[in-house]
């Protein structure tokens, strides 16, 4: 399998990359930091990996990233949109977006749409959602309103889950949202909550299952909640076609 993972230089992304390489898959690794990414490739081995550097808070870099992948590959089996941001020194991006919406919602949407020509009905898009989900403020999504860290993060994750649901009705690949488990021991959790968190490999294992197992082959548009260990219901807005369609329209306007 050829699998692309965003945010693969630490946390759940790195743990997932390790598992997939150990299983013999070809893993395309994305990171924002060139040095950290090179270190991961050195650890995992160049024969089974490729590296792509991009700052997902900048839509121009997301576009170049997608073009670079498409230039090197004519097929992609799995895209794991793992990269995420909870807090940052500056929360407004060069494009005028809140960095949480930019990285957690808009960039994965833009990347997924750009790479769809490499995927078919046997491919999968796995979106890293969260148990933290709050109704999306359209003004905040477009950068016109500033939110606190927790609120922006929760809204961005619901927005991700909403476009997962809506896009599943229009594309061939399986598109699924996964809450890997609350309070896993990622850098994000440690920085945000001051907690060591649970074993990061719990999250990596469910992402590998979502990418590869038969359990997820008919799961397009669904939400897997690893807090309960099964498919569950996200926030009601993520199953409201009208709201999801409106969100997609706003995302399309942002990335044009």
PyMOL commands that set and color helices and strands:
alter all, ss='L'
color gray80, all
select helices_A, chain A and resi 11-22+34-44+46-48+59-72+99-118+138-141+149-167+187-193+200-212+214-216+236-239+241-255
alter helices_A, ss='H'
color red, helices_A
select strands_A, chain A and resi 2-5+26-31+49-53+78-81+124-128+174-179+223-225+230-232
alter strands_A, ss='S'
color yellow, strands_A
deselect
rebuild
show_as cartoon
